[in-house]
Amino acid sequence: MQVRQSLARLALAAGLCILGAQAYAGGDLSILSWEGYADASFVKPFEKSTGCRVSATYVGSNDEFVAKILSGGGTYDLITPSNDTTMRLIDAGGVEPVDRRRVPAMADFFPIFSSPSWLVKDSALYGVPYGWGIVRLLLDADAGLGTPDSLGYLWQPQLKGKVSIWDDVEAIYMTARYLGYKNTYDLSDAQLQKIKERLIALKPNIRKFWATTGEMGTLLQTHEVVAGNSWEPTLVSLRKAGRHIIDVMPKEGRSAYSDSWMIVRGAGKNPCVYQWLNWVSTPKAQALAHAVTGFGYSNAKMPVELAPVDRKRYEELGMTDPNVIKTLDWWQLVRRRGKYLEVWNQVKAQ
């Protein structure tokens, strides 16, 4: 709590400097985002410095972004969809290009987040990358399986009833890599059939499909399961609690997601929009966000603003290593998402 309060004071000072140099905007800013992306720790300094009043509505899935924006069900200025969803909104005309000249903090972003393919169409940039993370493959060190180097460890008979994976088509992405398919996000019917068979073969090992990272953390903490996938917050919280959890580095690779701030079509004229985009792109604001979510963030200078112990944990996760970032299988648009969902639901129904 003391660390967060100290960061808040730093952020306030930075807000006065960074935002005060711009016009005092005033007005309202409406955000549709994931929980934690509009936390008071960095919203309050922004509001104080700009006069903008921030209101946030939270979603539980990427499909909600698409449904709400394209149906016109609500008036929002900014949204934060993930990189397997952004192009759906771009192609449908639901969002407008970003003028990166008005977001100078982007100059310090990791190269992967400068002009990522999932945000660029016809040479125009349609979003500002923000939170990101790696889908981690976890294993309780006490399970006696050593340190696996392949996704295949999840299928081992010793893990019968001891695995939990995310209830999401991410399981299809993972299994595609396990089977050696390179076209993760554009799989053929024949490939999806093979993946379906492999996932059904995994079912005896599945204790439960988790819906939240907190749920997965509880399953591991109580020894109900010993292996599965999750994100950074689960791994960090368990290690803080003294649990010896292995962060498996499978030779087949790992998935990664990236959430981006996108401007709803027509909202760019709101003077609060670009003030917000630049503020949340700064190292100080992103350090405050990391204290809330535990996620990675796009600005390469963000870790400098963390408390030493938090910076060490962050570096241990490989979140500051450009070589790690380059090896990740970043989510992309799945144009046959309906087919992927059909296959996944068939797996669960078996």
N, C-alpha and C positions, 0 to 999 in steps of 0.2 A: 504494500500500500504506500509506503514511504517513497519507493522508487517511482510509482505511478504519479504521486503528488509532485515529486521533483520534476518529472518529465512534463507534467502539466504546466508548471511554472515556466519551464524553458520554452514550451510551446507557445505560451501566452506572449512571452517576450519576442519570440520569433514571429508570431502572428502580427504583432504590432509593427515589426520591421518589414516583413515581407508583404503583408496586406496593406499596411498603412501607406505604402508608396503608391498604391493604386487608388483609383477613385473610391470614395466611401459609397458603396453601392446602395445599401438599404434594400428593402423588398423581401420577397418570400422565395424560398428554394425548396422544391418538393422532390424528394428522393425515393426511389423504389429500389431496394437493395437487400443484401443478405444481412442478417443480424450481426451487429458488431461494426458495420461499416459506417455507422452514423452515431458513434458513441459520444457521450457528453464530454469526455476528456479532450477531444479535439474539435467537437462542434462548438463548445462554449467560447474558446479563444477566437474561433472564426467569426462567430456572431458578434462578439464584442468589438472586433477589429473592423468589420465590414458593415454592420448594421443589418445584415441579411438574417432572416429568421428561417431556420431549417426545420422541416418536418419530414419524417421518414416513415415509410411503410415497408414491412419486411416480407420476403417471399420464402417459400420452402423448396422451390424447384426452379430450374431454368425455364421450364415450360410456362411458368406463371408470367415471366417477363414477356414472352411472346404473346401470350393470350391477352394480357392487359394492355400492352402497347398497341398491338395490331387491331384490337377490337375497340379501341378508344375508351375503354372502361376506366377512366380516371385521368387526371391531369398531372403529369410528372415532367420534371425537367431533366433529371439524370437517372440512369439505371446502371446496374453492375452485373450484367450477365457473364457467364463463363465462355471460354473460347470454343466450345462445341456448339454454341448458340448464337454468337455474335453475327455470323454471316447470314443467318436466317433473317435477322432484323435489318441488316444492311440491304440484302437483296429485296426485301419487302418495302423498303423506303421508310421504315419506322424511325430511323435515326439519321442524323446529319453529320457531315465531316467535321473534324476538329482542326482548328487553326493552331498548330503546334507553336507558332510564334507567340501565342498568348499563354503558353504553358512553359515558361523558361526552365522550370525545375526538371523537365524531361531530359535536359542536356546531361543529367547525371544518372540516367537509367542504364541498367545492364543492356548491352547491345541487343539481346534477344527481344527486349521490350521496346526498342526504338521504333520499329515499323514491322510488327509481327504479321505474318500472313493472314491470321484470323481477323485482322482489323483493317486490312488494306484492300481497296477495290478501285480499279482504274486510277491508280497512283494516289488516291486520296486516303487519308487516315481517318478512321471512324471511331476511335476510342483512345483512352489514356489508360494503359495497363496499371493495375493496382496490386491487390493481393494475389498470391500464387502459392502453390504447394505441390508436393510430390505424393502420389498414392503409395504409402509405405507398406512393405511386406514385413509383418512383425512376427516374432517367435519368442516365446518364453524360454530363456536360457536353461531353465530347469527341466525342460521337456526331454532332454537327452538326445537331441537330434544334431548336436554340434552346431556348425555355422554353415547352413546350406548356401549354395551359389546358384540355385535354379528355382524357378517357380514350381517345379515338379514336387518340391517338398510338401506342398499342400495336399497332394494326392497320396501320400504315404499311408499305409494301413494303420500305422501306430497312432495316427491322428483321428481315428474314427470317433465322431461325435465331439471333436475338440477344436473345430475350426469355425470362425465366423467371418463372413465377407459382406461387403456393402451390398444392399439391395438396390442395384443399379446396373445399367448396361456396361459399366466399367468392367464387370466380370467378363464380358465378351471381349473387350479390348485386351485384358490380361491374358485370356486364353488364346487369342489370336497370336500374341507374341510368343506364348509357350509353344504353339504349333509351328512357329516360324513364318507366319504370314506378315508381310511387310505393309500391306494395304489395310491397316487396322480400321480405317474409317470408311472404307469402300469395299467391304467384303462381298463375295459372290454368294449365291444360294448354297453352292456346294461347300464353300468354306464355312458358312454359318451352320450347316448341318454337322460338319465335323466338330465345330466348337460346341454345338449343342450336346453332342455325344460325350465329349470330354467333360463338360460341366455336369451332366447327369451322372457320370462316373464319379464325380467329386461329392455328390449329394450325401453318401453315407458319412462323410467326414464333417458335414455341415451341422453344427449345433443350432445355429440361428443366423438369419440374415439381419444385419444391423441397419438402423435407420439414421442414427446420429453417432458422432465420434465419441460422445459421452457414454453412450450405450456400449460401444465397443470397449472403451476403457474400463467400464464396470465388469464386463465379461472377463477381461484379462486379469483385473485386480482381484476378483473373487475366485480365480482359477477355474471358472466354468468353461473357458476355452484357453488354448495355449498358442494359437496361431490365427493369422488372418491379415486383413489389410485395414489401413486407416490413414489418418493424416498426422501432421507434426504435433498438434496439441495432445493427442493420445499418448504418443511416445514420450514427450517431454514430461507430462503429468505423472506417468507411471514411473519414470526414472527418478523424478523428484520424490516420489513415495518410496523409493528404495528398491523398486523391482528391477531385475536384470532382464531387460527386453532387448533382443537382437534386432537391429535394423537390417534386414536381409537385403543384399545387393545382388539381385538375380542377373545372370548373364544375358537373359533375354530382354532386359531393360525394364524401365518403370514408366508409368503414365505421369503426366503433370497437367495441372489446370492453371489457368490464369483468368482472373476476373478483371474487367475493365470498366471504367466510367465511360458511358456513352450518352451523348446528348440527344434527347428525344427531338424528333423533327420539329423545328420551329422554336425550340427553347433556347437556342444560342443567343437570341436577342435579350434574354434575361441577364442583366448585368452581374447577377450573383453567380452565374454558371462558371465563368472562367476564373473568377476569384476562388471559387471552391476547387476547381480542377488543379490550379497551381498550388494551393495550400496543401491538399491531400497528396500531392506529388513530392513534397519536400521531405528531407530526412527526418526532421523533428516530428512532423505530423504522422509520418509512417511508423516512427518508433512508438508513438502513443498508440497507434492502431495495433501494432504487434503486441503490446502489453495487454491488449484486450482479446485478440484472436489467436495469437501464437503463430500466425501465418507468415510466409515470406512476403516481401514487398519489392516493388519494381526499382526503387532508387538504390543504387549500389552504395551510397554513402549512409544509408539508414543505420547499419549496425554501429556506426561511430556514436550514435546517440543513445545506444542501449547501455544499461548498467553492465559492468564487467562480467558478472556471472551470467547474465542473459546473453551477452554477446558471445561468450564462450560456448554456450549451448547452441546458439544459432549457427556458429561456425562449425561445430561438430556435426550438425545435420547436413552440412555441405551447401547451405543456402547462399554462401558468399563465393563459392567456387565456380568460376565460369565454365570450367571443364565438366563439372557435374551438370550444370544447366544445359549445356550443349548436347548431352547424351540422352536427355529425356524425350519420351514420346509424347509430345504436346498434343492435347486434345484438339481435334479439328471438327468441322461440320460433318455430320453423318447425314447425307441426303436421304438415305433409306432408314431413317431413325425408327419409323414405324415397324419395319421388318425386324430390326434389332430388338425392339421392345417385345415383339411377338415371340421371338426365339427365347428371350430371357423369361418371359411369362410361362412359356412351355416348360422350360427347365424347372422353374419353381413349382409347377403343377405336378411334376412327376413324383 
